[in-house]
Amino acid sequence: MTGLLKPYWKRWLDRRIPAASSVSLNQRKIFILPTRIGAAYILVLLLMLLAAINYQNSLAYGLTFLLAAVFFVAILHTYRNLAGLILKAGGAGPVFVGEQGRFRVRLESRRRPHQAIALGWAKQNLQLVDVPGQGASECELSLPTQRRGWLRPDRLRVESRFPLGILVAWSWLDLDQKLLVYPCPLPGELPLAPGAGDELEEQGRQAQGYGCDDFQGLKDYQPGDSKQRLHWKAYSRGQGLLVKDFSTLSGRDPHLDFEVLDGDVETRLSLLCHWVLQLSTRQQPFALRLPGQLLAADNGEPHREACLRALALFGAPR
């Protein structure tokens, strides 16, 4: 499809096969044409017919018409292998940028079986599925993610070359699927809570890591820990790279603030994403502040998902 014709083709498809989470294939939604093998088959039939006419050979006529009948019967069976098939959109869980987005598609049959059904977004990467009669099958299709936000795939190609491979019946379906893509986590230092100075109380402790009030001991250094809490004396004694660990008192929960970070928008969101995951794993309450949006300090799975969703949709039109 050329670039000039593609918009017209898309609008025509939108009218003929509108988006829906469940689609039943019928005559209006199925297209059928000969494959390359089928085109060669037709060419051979024409040559055989010309030879039969030239030599007035009854056996040549009979063989030509017999093979032509096979071709026409194949049209019916290729079409019937798609007709009546029901496709339904399955779930699609959120992923991070760079991961494969996975969309589930459910195929159902209310009558006869459907064999060798191919599905996918590109002709070269179609997956084959067999659907039993009065049964169902599921297929999981993957799509690479390149940017955060909602990922809406193109129309899904469904095709069948069964039974002879000389014809292909296909349809282009929009199952109205989408999944949320979170920013790619980028390890880095935890930003200071709002109002925190460079030195806190008598020991000048910063609001980094687990907390900032009571010294708990030493722990192994992890990427993203504040370098200002490194225990250099232990390192000089050959004990490895350790950091001071502090517990947080009530009212001192970390605040992840977009404005206090350096870098472009995507870098800041990736840093915040990393710390949302880290603090959620530690089950520590934290707040998230984005321009025009504040998520109060909390913890748990709902808070984690709300923060990741806010990061994924930051800057997107409401």
Backbone as numpy.savetxt, mean C-alpha at the origin, in Angstrom:
# Nx Ny Nz CAx CAy CAz Cx Cy Cz
-1.81 3.19 -24.09 -2.66 4.37 -24.09 -1.77 5.62 -24.09
-1.92 6.45 -25.12 -1.10 7.65 -25.23 -1.54 8.69 -24.21
-0.64 9.66 -23.97 -0.95 10.69 -22.99 -2.15 11.54 -23.36
-2.36 11.77 -24.67 -3.49 12.61 -25.10 -4.83 11.91 -24.88
-4.86 10.60 -25.10 -6.11 9.86 -24.99 -6.41 9.38 -23.58
-5.39 9.34 -22.72 -5.58 8.76 -21.39 -6.66 9.47 -20.57
-6.73 10.83 -20.53 -7.81 11.47 -19.75 -9.20 11.10 -20.26
-9.38 11.02 -21.59 -10.68 10.65 -22.14 -11.03 9.20 -21.79
-10.03 8.33 -21.86 -10.23 6.92 -21.51 -10.62 6.79 -20.04
-9.97 7.56 -19.17 -10.27 7.50 -17.74 -11.69 7.98 -17.46
-12.09 9.08 -18.09 -13.45 9.60 -17.87 -14.50 8.61 -18.39
-14.21 7.97 -19.52 -15.14 6.99 -20.07 -15.27 5.79 -19.13
-14.14 5.34 -18.57 -14.17 4.23 -17.62 -14.94 4.61 -16.36
-14.74 5.84 -15.87 -15.44 6.28 -14.66 -16.95 6.25 -14.86
-17.41 6.55 -16.07 -18.85 6.51 -16.34 -19.34 5.07 -16.52
-18.55 4.27 -17.20 -18.99 2.91 -17.52 -18.84 1.97 -16.31
-17.72 2.09 -15.59 -17.47 1.24 -14.42 -17.13 2.16 -13.24
-18.10 2.72 -12.56 -17.81 3.65 -11.46 -17.16 2.94 -10.27
-16.50 3.72 -9.44 -15.82 3.16 -8.26 -16.84 2.58 -7.29
-16.51 1.41 -6.73 -17.37 0.75 -5.76 -16.53 -0.26 -5.00
-16.88 -0.49 -3.74 -16.13 -1.44 -2.92 -16.46 -2.89 -3.28
-17.55 -3.11 -4.00 -17.93 -4.44 -4.45 -18.43 -4.34 -5.88
-17.87 -5.17 -6.77 -18.21 -5.12 -8.20 -18.50 -6.53 -8.69
-19.61 -6.69 -9.39 -19.94 -7.95 -10.04 -19.72 -7.78 -11.55
-18.90 -8.63 -12.12 -18.55 -8.50 -13.54 -19.70 -9.01 -14.42
-20.07 -8.19 -15.38 -21.10 -8.58 -16.34 -20.69 -8.12 -17.73
-21.60 -8.24 -18.69 -21.27 -7.93 -20.08 -20.82 -6.48 -20.26
-21.39 -5.58 -19.46 -21.05 -4.16 -19.59 -19.63 -3.87 -19.11
-19.11 -4.68 -18.21 -17.80 -4.40 -17.59 -16.67 -5.25 -18.16
-16.95 -6.16 -19.07 -15.93 -7.08 -19.58 -15.61 -6.75 -21.03
-14.31 -6.68 -21.34 -13.83 -6.48 -22.70 -13.09 -7.74 -23.13
-13.09 -8.04 -24.43 -12.44 -9.25 -24.90 -11.83 -9.01 -26.28
-10.60 -9.51 -26.45 -9.86 -9.38 -27.72 -8.95 -10.59 -27.88
-8.52 -10.88 -29.10 -7.54 -11.96 -29.29 -6.17 -11.56 -28.71
-5.48 -12.54 -28.19 -4.09 -12.33 -27.77 -3.19 -12.40 -29.00
-1.88 -12.26 -28.80 -0.96 -12.40 -29.93 -1.05 -13.81 -30.53
-1.20 -14.79 -29.65 -1.37 -16.16 -30.15 -2.68 -16.26 -30.91
-3.72 -15.60 -30.40 -5.00 -15.62 -31.08 -4.95 -14.94 -32.44
-4.20 -13.82 -32.52 -4.06 -13.15 -33.81 -3.34 -14.04 -34.81
-2.31 -14.75 -34.35 -1.62 -15.70 -35.24 -2.56 -16.84 -35.65
-3.40 -17.26 -34.72 -4.39 -18.31 -34.99 -5.34 -17.87 -36.11
-5.83 -16.62 -36.04 -6.73 -16.09 -37.07 -6.02 -16.01 -38.42
-4.75 -15.58 -38.41 -3.99 -15.48 -39.65 -3.82 -16.84 -40.31
-3.55 -17.86 -39.49 -3.41 -19.21 -40.03 -4.73 -19.70 -40.61
-5.85 -19.39 -39.96 -7.15 -19.78 -40.48 -7.42 -19.14 -41.85
-7.07 -17.86 -41.99 -7.25 -17.18 -43.28 -6.41 -17.83 -44.36
-5.16 -18.17 -44.03 -4.30 -18.84 -45.02 -4.86 -20.21 -45.40
-5.38 -20.93 -44.40 -5.97 -22.24 -44.69 -7.21 -22.10 -45.56
-8.01 -21.04 -45.30 -9.20 -20.82 -46.12 -8.82 -20.49 -47.56
-7.79 -19.66 -47.71 -7.34 -19.32 -49.07 -6.83 -20.56 -49.79
-6.11 -21.41 -49.09 -5.61 -22.65 -49.70 -6.75 -23.56 -50.08
-7.78 -23.65 -49.22 -8.93 -24.50 -49.51 -9.69 -23.99 -50.73
-9.83 -22.67 -50.82 -10.53 -22.09 -51.98 -9.72 -22.32 -53.26
-8.40 -22.17 -53.15 -7.56 -22.32 -54.33 -7.58 -23.74 -54.87
-7.51 -24.72 -53.95 -7.43 -26.12 -54.38 -8.79 -26.81 -54.36
-9.84 -26.12 -53.88 -11.18 -26.70 -53.81 -11.13 -28.07 -53.11
-10.47 -28.04 -51.93 -10.27 -29.28 -51.17 -11.27 -29.33 -50.02
-12.12 -30.35 -50.02 -13.17 -30.45 -49.00 -12.59 -30.65 -47.60
-11.52 -31.46 -47.48 -10.90 -31.68 -46.17 -10.30 -30.38 -45.63
-9.72 -29.57 -46.48 -9.17 -28.29 -46.04 -10.29 -27.37 -45.55
-11.43 -27.38 -46.30 -12.58 -26.60 -45.84 -13.05 -27.08 -44.46
-13.18 -28.38 -44.32 -13.67 -28.94 -43.06 -12.77 -28.59 -41.88
-11.44 -28.75 -42.09 -10.50 -28.44 -41.01 -10.53 -26.95 -40.67
-10.62 -26.09 -41.68 -10.65 -24.64 -41.44 -11.88 -24.25 -40.63
-13.04 -24.77 -41.03 -14.28 -24.42 -40.34 -14.32 -25.02 -38.93
-13.72 -26.19 -38.77 -13.66 -26.79 -37.44 -12.82 -25.93 -36.50
-11.66 -25.51 -36.96 -10.80 -24.66 -36.12 -11.43 -23.29 -35.89
-12.16 -22.77 -36.88 -12.87 -21.51 -36.69 -13.95 -21.66 -35.61
-14.64 -22.82 -35.60 -15.66 -23.07 -34.59 -15.04 -23.13 -33.19
-13.84 -23.73 -33.10 -13.14 -23.76 -31.81 -12.85 -22.33 -31.32
-12.47 -21.46 -32.24 -12.18 -20.06 -31.87 -13.43 -19.38 -31.31
-14.58 -19.57 -31.98 -15.81 -18.91 -31.53 -16.29 -19.49 -30.20
-16.13 -20.79 -30.01 -16.49 -21.39 -28.73 -15.57 -20.87 -27.62
-14.28 -20.65 -27.96 -13.34 -20.12 -26.97 -13.74 -18.71 -26.53
-14.34 -17.92 -27.43 -14.82 -16.59 -27.05 -15.84 -16.71 -25.92
-16.78 -17.62 -26.07 -17.82 -17.79 -25.05 -17.22 -18.24 -23.72
-16.34 -19.24 -23.77 -15.79 -19.77 -22.51 -14.85 -18.78 -21.83
-14.10 -18.02 -22.60 -13.22 -17.01 -22.00 -14.05 -15.93 -21.31
-15.12 -15.51 -21.96 -16.01 -14.52 -21.36 -16.68 -15.08 -20.10
-17.18 -16.30 -20.17 -17.88 -16.91 -19.03 -16.98 -17.11 -17.83
-15.68 -17.22 -18.06 -14.76 -17.40 -16.93 -14.67 -16.15 -16.06
-14.98 -14.98 -16.62 -15.02 -13.74 -15.84 -16.43 -13.35 -15.44
-17.41 -13.63 -16.29 -18.78 -13.19 -16.04 -19.31 -13.79 -14.75
-19.93 -12.96 -13.92 -20.50 -13.41 -12.66 -19.53 -13.37 -11.49
-18.25 -13.12 -11.75 -17.27 -13.03 -10.67 -17.50 -11.75 -9.88
-17.44 -11.85 -8.56 -17.65 -10.70 -7.67 -16.32 -10.38 -6.98
-15.92 -9.13 -7.06 -14.69 -8.67 -6.40 -15.05 -7.66 -5.33
-14.48 -7.86 -4.14 -14.75 -6.97 -3.01 -13.44 -6.47 -2.42
-13.43 -5.22 -2.01 -12.24 -4.64 -1.39 -12.08 -5.17 0.03
-10.87 -5.60 0.36 -10.56 -6.02 1.71 -9.88 -4.90 2.48
-9.39 -5.22 3.64 -8.71 -4.21 4.45 -7.33 -3.89 3.93
-6.81 -2.75 4.34 -5.45 -2.33 3.99 -4.88 -1.56 5.17
-3.93 -2.16 5.86 -3.37 -1.55 7.06 -2.34 -0.48 6.72
-2.12 0.49 7.63 -1.14 1.55 7.38 0.28 1.02 7.35
1.14 1.71 6.61 2.55 1.35 6.50 3.38 2.63 6.57
4.69 2.47 6.61 5.61 3.60 6.60 6.17 3.79 5.19
6.59 5.00 4.90 7.15 5.31 3.58 8.32 4.37 3.29
8.33 3.79 2.11 9.37 2.85 1.72 8.94 1.40 1.85
7.89 1.14 2.64 7.37 -0.21 2.76 6.37 -0.49 1.64
6.02 -1.75 1.49 5.03 -2.15 0.49 3.63 -2.02 1.08
2.80 -1.22 0.42 1.40 -1.17 0.81 0.69 -2.42 0.33
-0.09 -3.04 1.20 -0.73 -4.31 0.86 -2.25 -4.15 0.89
-2.85 -4.45 -0.25 -4.29 -4.37 -0.41 -4.86 -5.77 -0.58
-5.89 -6.09 0.17 -6.53 -7.40 0.06 -7.79 -7.29 -0.80
-7.94 -8.27 -1.68 -9.10 -8.34 -2.57 -9.74 -9.72 -2.41
-11.04 -9.72 -2.23 -11.79 -10.96 -2.06 -12.57 -11.25 -3.35
-12.42 -12.48 -3.86 -13.11 -12.89 -5.08 -14.14 -13.95 -4.71
-15.38 -13.76 -5.14 -16.47 -14.66 -4.79 -17.17 -15.15 -6.04
-17.66 -16.38 -5.97 -18.45 -16.97 -7.05 -19.75 -17.50 -6.47
-20.86 -17.16 -7.10 -22.16 -17.64 -6.64 -22.63 -18.87 -7.40
-21.92 -19.20 -8.49 -22.35 -20.35 -9.29 -21.14 -21.21 -9.67
-20.62 -21.01 -10.85 -19.58 -21.88 -11.40 -18.19 -21.43 -10.92
-17.21 -22.33 -11.01 -15.83 -21.93 -10.66 -15.24 -21.00 -11.71
-14.27 -20.21 -11.27 -13.53 -19.30 -12.16 -12.05 -19.65 -12.02
-11.43 -20.00 -13.12 -10.07 -20.54 -13.08 -9.06 -19.56 -13.68
-7.87 -19.53 -13.05 -6.73 -18.73 -13.56 -7.12 -17.27 -13.76
-7.72 -16.67 -12.73 -8.05 -15.24 -12.77 -6.80 -14.46 -12.38
-6.40 -13.52 -13.21 -5.19 -12.73 -12.97 -5.59 -11.33 -12.49
-4.90 -10.84 -11.44 -5.18 -9.52 -10.88 -3.89 -8.76 -10.67
-3.95 -7.45 -10.79 -2.78 -6.62 -10.52 -2.94 -5.24 -11.11
-1.93 -4.38 -10.84 -1.94 -3.01 -11.35 -1.04 -2.86 -12.58
-0.23 -3.85 -12.85 0.62 -3.82 -14.03 0.52 -5.17 -14.72
0.51 -5.17 -16.05 0.32 -6.41 -16.78 1.43 -7.42 -16.48
2.62 -6.94 -16.14 3.75 -7.83 -15.93 3.73 -8.48 -14.55
2.94 -7.96 -13.60 2.99 -8.46 -12.23 1.61 -8.93 -11.75
0.89 -9.63 -12.61 -0.43 -10.12 -12.24 -0.31 -11.40 -11.42
-1.20 -11.55 -10.44 -1.25 -12.76 -9.62 -2.42 -13.63 -10.07
-2.19 -14.93 -10.13 -3.22 -15.87 -10.56 -3.97 -16.43 -9.36
-5.30 -16.47 -9.46 -6.16 -16.96 -8.39 -7.24 -17.84 -8.99
-7.50 -18.97 -8.36 -8.62 -19.83 -8.73 -9.73 -19.63 -7.71
-10.96 -19.46 -8.20 -12.11 -19.26 -7.32 -13.03 -20.47 -7.46
-13.27 -21.21 -6.38 -14.14 -22.39 -6.48 -15.60 -21.99 -6.69
-16.36 -22.92 -7.26 -17.78 -22.66 -7.46 -18.50 -22.47 -6.13
-19.33 -21.43 -6.04 -20.04 -21.08 -4.81 -19.09 -20.93 -3.63
-17.91 -20.43 -3.91 -16.91 -20.23 -2.87 -16.23 -18.89 -3.02
-15.10 -18.73 -2.34 -14.38 -17.45 -2.35 -12.89 -17.70 -2.20
-12.11 -16.76 -2.70 -10.66 -16.76 -2.55 -10.22 -15.34 -2.25
-9.06 -15.22 -1.60 -8.52 -13.90 -1.28 -7.14 -13.74 -1.90
-6.85 -12.53 -2.28 -5.56 -12.22 -2.91 -5.02 -10.94 -2.27
-3.73 -10.93 -1.99 -3.09 -9.74 -1.43 -2.15 -9.14 -2.47
-2.41 -7.89 -2.83 -1.62 -7.20 -3.84 -0.79 -6.12 -3.18
0.46 -5.98 -3.61 1.37 -5.00 -3.00 1.65 -3.86 -3.97
1.96 -2.71 -3.37 2.24 -1.50 -4.14 3.29 -0.70 -3.37
4.38 -0.25 -4.01 5.41 0.51 -3.29 4.88 1.87 -2.85
5.36 2.34 -1.70 4.97 3.65 -1.18 6.15 4.60 -1.29
5.89 5.80 -1.77 6.96 6.78 -2.00 6.75 8.07 -1.23
5.53 8.33 -0.77 5.27 9.56 -0.01 4.20 9.28 1.03
4.22 10.10 2.09 3.25 9.94 3.17 1.87 10.42 2.72
0.86 10.10 3.53 -0.51 10.48 3.22 -1.31 9.30 2.72
-2.44 9.59 2.11 -3.29 8.53 1.59 -2.73 8.00 0.28
-2.68 6.69 0.16 -2.27 6.03 -1.08 -3.51 5.41 -1.72
-3.87 5.92 -2.88 -5.01 5.40 -3.64 -4.48 4.78 -4.94
-4.56 3.47 -5.07 -4.01 2.82 -6.28 -4.85 3.12 -7.51
-4.24 2.90 -8.68 -4.97 3.02 -9.93 -5.99 1.89 -10.05
-6.71 1.91 -11.16 -7.69 0.85 -11.39 -7.01 -0.52 -11.44
-7.70 -1.48 -10.89 -7.21 -2.86 -10.82 -7.56 -3.59 -12.11
-6.57 -4.24 -12.70 -6.81 -5.04 -13.92 -7.15 -6.48 -13.51
-8.26 -6.96 -14.01 -8.69 -8.34 -13.79 -8.83 -8.97 -15.17
-8.17 -10.09 -15.40 -8.21 -10.69 -16.73 -8.22 -12.20 -16.66
-8.62 -12.81 -17.78 -8.63 -14.27 -17.91 -8.26 -14.63 -19.34
-7.37 -15.62 -19.48 -7.02 -16.18 -20.79 -7.45 -17.64 -20.88
-8.18 -18.09 -19.91 -8.68 -19.46 -19.86 -9.81 -19.61 -20.88
-9.92 -20.71 -21.65 -9.16 -21.95 -21.46 -7.99 -22.15 -22.42
-7.97 -21.46 -23.58 -6.98 -21.78 -24.62 -5.87 -20.76 -24.74
-6.03 -19.58 -24.18 -5.00 -18.55 -24.27 -5.00 -17.79 -25.58
-5.98 -18.04 -26.45 -6.02 -17.32 -27.72 -6.85 -16.05 -27.62
-7.56 -15.88 -26.50 -8.32 -14.66 -26.25 -8.07 -14.20 -24.83
-8.18 -12.92 -24.58 -8.06 -12.36 -23.24 -9.30 -11.53 -22.95
-9.97 -11.85 -21.86 -11.11 -11.06 -21.38 -10.63 -10.31 -20.14
-10.91 -9.03 -20.06 -10.40 -8.24 -18.94 -11.38 -7.14 -18.56
-11.10 -6.57 -17.40 -11.88 -5.43 -16.93 -10.96 -4.57 -16.08
-11.28 -3.26 -16.00 -10.54 -2.31 -15.16 -11.47 -1.86 -14.04
-11.12 -2.17 -12.78 -12.02 -1.91 -11.66 -11.39 -0.95 -10.66
-12.21 -0.07 -10.13 -11.81 0.81 -9.03 -12.59 0.37 -7.80
-11.91 -0.36 -6.89 -12.56 -0.87 -5.69 -12.55 0.15 -4.55
-12.19 1.39 -4.87 -12.25 2.48 -3.90 -11.41 2.16 -2.65
-10.21 1.64 -2.87 -9.32 1.28 -1.77 -8.31 2.39 -1.51
-7.87 2.48 -0.27 -6.82 3.41 0.09 -6.20 2.96 1.40
-4.96 3.35 1.62 -4.30 3.09 2.90 -3.48 4.30 3.29
-3.21 4.40 4.59 -2.48 5.55 5.12 -1.00 5.22 5.20
-0.18 6.14 4.71 1.28 5.96 4.72 1.88 6.95 5.71
2.54 6.41 6.74 3.19 7.24 7.75 4.56 7.70 7.27
5.11 8.78 7.84 6.48 9.16 7.48 7.48 8.07 7.85
8.60 8.04 7.16 9.65 7.07 7.46 10.37 7.50 8.73
10.42 6.66 9.78 11.09 7.07 11.03 12.56 7.38 10.80
13.00 8.50 11.38 14.39 8.93 11.25 14.96 9.14 12.65
15.90 8.30 13.11 16.46 8.45 14.46 17.11 9.82 14.63
16.94 10.39 15.80 17.52 11.69 16.13 17.23 12.02 17.57
17.76 13.15 18.04 17.57 13.54 19.44 16.13 13.97 19.68
15.63 13.62 20.87 14.30 14.03 21.28 14.26 15.52 21.52
13.32 16.27 20.92 13.27 17.72 21.12 12.91 18.08 22.55
13.39 19.25 22.97 13.09 19.74 24.31 11.62 20.04 24.47
11.11 19.83 25.68 9.74 20.22 25.98 9.64 21.74 25.98
8.49 22.31 25.64 8.34 23.76 25.64 8.62 24.37 27.01
9.40 25.41 27.05 9.69 26.10 28.29 10.88 25.56 29.04
11.44 24.45 28.54 12.60 23.87 29.22 13.85 24.61 28.80
14.69 24.93 29.74 15.94 25.61 29.46 17.04 24.64 29.16
18.20 25.17 28.93 19.33 24.30 28.67 19.75 23.55 29.92
19.45 24.11 31.07 19.81 23.44 32.31 18.57 23.37 33.18
18.33 22.22 33.77 17.16 22.00 34.60 17.60 21.64 36.01
17.15 22.50 36.96 17.34 22.27 38.38 18.82 22.12 38.71
19.10 21.42 39.81 20.45 21.53 40.34 21.48 20.80 39.52
21.16 19.76 38.79 22.17 19.01 38.06 22.16 19.32 36.57
21.35 20.30 36.15 21.35 20.72 34.75 20.92 19.62 33.81
19.91 18.79 34.24 19.47 17.68 33.42 18.51 18.19 32.36
18.59 17.61 31.15 17.73 18.01 30.04 16.55 17.06 29.91
15.50 17.57 29.29 14.28 16.77 29.09 14.47 15.87 27.88
15.32 14.86 28.05 15.61 13.96 26.95 15.35 12.53 27.43
15.14 11.58 26.48 15.04 10.18 26.81 13.81 9.86 27.62
13.99 9.04 28.68 12.86 8.60 29.47 12.31 9.71 30.34
13.13 10.62 30.81 12.63 11.66 31.68 13.72 12.63 32.05
13.44 13.51 33.03 14.40 14.56 33.30 14.48 14.92 34.77
13.91 14.12 35.70 13.86 14.56 37.08 14.71 13.71 38.02
14.50 12.42 38.06 15.20 11.56 39.01 16.17 10.65 38.29
17.43 10.63 38.76 18.45 9.78 38.15 18.15 8.33 38.49
18.07 7.48 37.47 17.72 6.08 37.66 18.93 5.16 37.53
19.95 5.59 36.81 21.10 4.74 36.59 21.63 4.93 35.18
22.34 3.92 34.69 22.91 3.98 33.34 22.28 2.90 32.47
22.19 3.22 31.18 21.70 2.24 30.22 22.52 2.35 28.95
22.45 1.32 28.12 23.20 1.32 26.86 22.69 2.43 25.95
23.63 3.01 25.22 23.27 4.08 24.27 22.49 3.49 23.10
21.40 4.18 22.74 20.60 3.81 21.59 20.58 4.98 20.60
20.56 4.72 19.31 20.48 5.83 18.35 19.30 6.75 18.66
19.57 8.04 18.74 18.54 9.01 19.08 18.66 9.53 20.49
19.40 8.81 21.38 19.59 9.33 22.74 20.43 10.60 22.70
20.14 11.50 23.64 20.86 12.77 23.70 22.35 12.54 23.99
23.18 13.17 23.18 24.62 13.04 23.41 25.06 13.79 24.66
24.21 14.72 25.15 24.56 15.45 26.37 24.40 14.60 27.62
23.77 13.42 27.48 23.63 12.54 28.64 24.61 11.36 28.58
25.56 11.40 27.66 26.56 10.34 27.60 27.43 10.34 28.85
27.70 9.15 29.36 28.55 9.00 30.55 29.98 8.72 30.08
30.75 9.82 29.90 32.08 9.71 29.31 33.07 9.00 30.24
32.86 9.12 31.54 33.78 8.45 32.47 33.69 6.93 32.31
32.46 6.43 32.16 32.31 4.99 31.96 32.92 4.56 30.63
32.80 5.42 29.63 33.38 5.10 28.32 34.90 5.06 28.39
35.47 6.00 29.16 36.93 6.03 29.29 37.45 4.83 30.06
36.60 4.23 30.90 37.02 3.04 31.66 36.77 1.75 30.87
36.34 1.90 29.58 36.14 0.73 28.75 34.83 0.01 29.00
33.85 0.68 29.60 32.57 0.05 29.89 31.55 0.21 28.76
31.98 0.76 27.65 31.07 0.94 26.52 30.38 2.30 26.57
29.57 2.55 25.59 28.87 3.82 25.48 27.57 3.74 26.26
27.52 4.46 27.39 26.36 4.45 28.26 25.78 5.86 28.37
24.51 5.94 28.69 23.86 7.23 28.90 23.16 7.22 30.25
23.03 8.40 30.84 22.32 8.54 32.10 20.82 8.45 31.85
20.16 7.68 32.72 18.73 7.44 32.57 18.00 8.15 33.71
16.98 8.92 33.36 16.21 9.67 34.34 14.74 9.28 34.21
14.05 9.32 35.33 12.60 9.10 35.32 11.89 10.44 35.33
10.69 10.47 34.79 9.94 11.70 34.68 8.89 11.80 35.77
8.83 12.93 36.44 7.78 13.21 37.41 6.53 13.68 36.70
5.41 13.66 37.41 4.14 14.10 36.84 4.25 15.53 36.37
3.70 15.80 35.20 3.75 17.15 34.65 4.98 17.42 33.82
5.88 16.44 33.71 7.10 16.63 32.92 7.14 15.67 31.73
6.01 15.32 31.19 5.98 14.44 30.03 6.60 15.13 28.83
7.33 14.39 28.00 7.97 15.01 26.82 6.93 15.61 25.87
7.30 16.74 25.30 6.49 17.39 24.29 7.25 17.34 22.97
6.70 16.66 22.00 7.31 16.59 20.67 6.78 17.78 19.88
7.66 18.72 19.61 7.24 19.99 19.01 7.87 20.14 17.63
7.06 20.28 16.63 7.51 20.46 15.26 8.38 21.70 15.12
8.04 22.77 15.81 8.68 24.07 15.61 10.11 24.11 16.13
10.45 23.28 17.12 11.80 23.36 17.71 12.82 22.53 16.92
12.37 21.81 15.91 13.28 20.97 15.14 13.86 21.74 13.96
15.02 21.30 13.52 15.66 21.87 12.33 15.41 20.95 11.13
15.56 21.51 9.95 15.41 20.72 8.73 14.13 21.04 8.00
13.96 20.39 6.86 12.74 20.63 6.09 11.56 19.90 6.73
10.39 20.06 6.14 9.16 19.53 6.72 9.24 18.01 6.85
9.66 17.31 5.81 9.67 15.85 5.83 10.67 15.32 6.84
11.82 16.00 6.98 12.81 15.57 7.97 12.25 15.72 9.38
11.59 16.82 9.66 11.00 17.02 10.98 9.93 15.97 11.28
9.08 15.72 10.31 8.03 14.73 10.53 8.61 13.33 10.75
9.69 13.02 10.05 10.32 11.72 10.24 10.94 11.59 11.62
11.56 12.68 12.11 12.10 12.66 13.47 10.99 12.48 14.50
9.92 13.22 14.33 8.79 13.09 15.26 8.19 11.69 15.21
8.12 11.12 14.01 7.60 9.77 13.87 8.45 8.77 14.65
9.76 8.94 14.57 10.67 8.04 15.30 10.40 8.10 16.80
10.21 9.32 17.33 10.04 9.44 18.77 8.64 9.07 19.22
7.66 9.20 18.35 6.33 8.68 18.68 6.41 7.16 18.88
7.14 6.48 18.01 7.29 5.03 18.13 8.11 4.66 19.36
9.20 5.40 19.60 10.06 5.09 20.74 9.33 5.27 22.07
8.67 6.41 22.24 7.98 6.69 23.50 6.78 5.79 23.68
6.12 5.41 22.60 5.00 4.48 22.71 5.48 3.11 23.15
6.65 2.69 22.62 7.21 1.41 23.04 7.55 1.42 24.52
8.03 2.56 25.00 8.38 2.70 26.43 7.16 2.94 27.31
5.98 3.09 26.69 4.74 3.34 27.39 4.82 4.61 28.24
5.49 5.61 27.71 5.61 6.88 28.41 4.66 7.90 27.78
3.89 8.61 28.58 3.01 9.65 28.04 3.83 10.76 27.37
3.29 11.29 26.28 3.95 12.39 25.57 2.89 13.19 24.83
3.24 14.42 24.52 2.35 15.29 23.74 3.00 15.57 22.40
2.18 15.88 21.43 2.66 16.19 20.08 2.06 17.51 19.65
2.94 18.42 19.24 2.47 19.72 18.77 2.90 19.93 17.32
1.92 20.16 16.47 2.15 20.52 15.09 1.52 21.89 14.84
1.99 22.61 13.84 1.36 23.91 13.55 -0.15 23.77 13.36
-0.89 24.45 14.26 -2.34 24.41 14.19 -2.97 23.18 14.81
-2.19 22.34 15.47 -2.74 21.11 16.05 -1.94 20.70 17.28
-2.62 20.30 18.35 -1.98 19.85 19.57 -2.68 18.60 20.06
-1.89 17.53 20.25 -2.40 16.30 20.85 -1.86 16.23 22.26
-2.75 16.30 23.25 -2.36 16.36 24.66 -1.60 15.11 25.07
-0.84 15.24 26.16 -0.02 14.13 26.66 -0.90 12.94 27.01
-0.50 11.79 26.50 -1.24 10.55 26.74 -0.33 9.41 26.31
-0.77 8.19 26.53 -0.05 7.02 26.02 -1.05 5.97 25.60
-0.56 4.86 25.12 -1.44 3.80 24.66 -1.56 3.77 23.14
-2.15 2.69 22.66 -2.26 2.47 21.22 -3.11 3.54 20.52
-4.27 3.95 21.08 -5.05 5.00 20.39 -4.28 6.31 20.23
-3.50 6.69 21.26 -2.72 7.93 21.18 -1.61 7.78 20.13
-0.98 6.61 20.09 0.07 6.38 19.10 -0.50 6.50 17.69
-1.64 5.85 17.43 -2.23 5.90 16.11 -2.68 7.31 15.74
-3.20 8.06 16.73 -3.63 9.43 16.46 -2.45 10.32 16.08
-1.32 10.13 16.76 -0.13 10.93 16.45 0.43 10.57 15.08
0.53 9.28 14.79 1.04 8.87 13.48 0.13 9.35 12.35
-1.16 9.33 12.60 -2.10 9.80 11.58 -1.93 11.31 11.35
-1.74 12.05 12.45 -1.54 13.50 12.32 -0.26 13.80 11.54
0.79 13.02 11.77 2.04 13.23 11.04 1.87 12.88 9.56
1.15 11.79 9.29 0.97 11.36 7.89 0.16 12.36 7.10
-0.83 12.99 7.73 -1.74 13.89 7.01 -1.39 15.36 7.20
-0.23 15.64 7.80 0.15 17.04 8.02 0.29 17.77 6.66
-0.37 18.90 6.55 -0.29 19.68 5.32 -1.26 19.26 4.25
-1.98 18.12 4.45 -2.93 17.66 3.44 -4.22 18.47 3.57
-4.90 18.73 2.46 -6.18 19.47 2.54 -7.19 18.71 3.34
-7.94 19.39 4.16 -8.94 18.73 5.01 -10.22 18.50 4.22
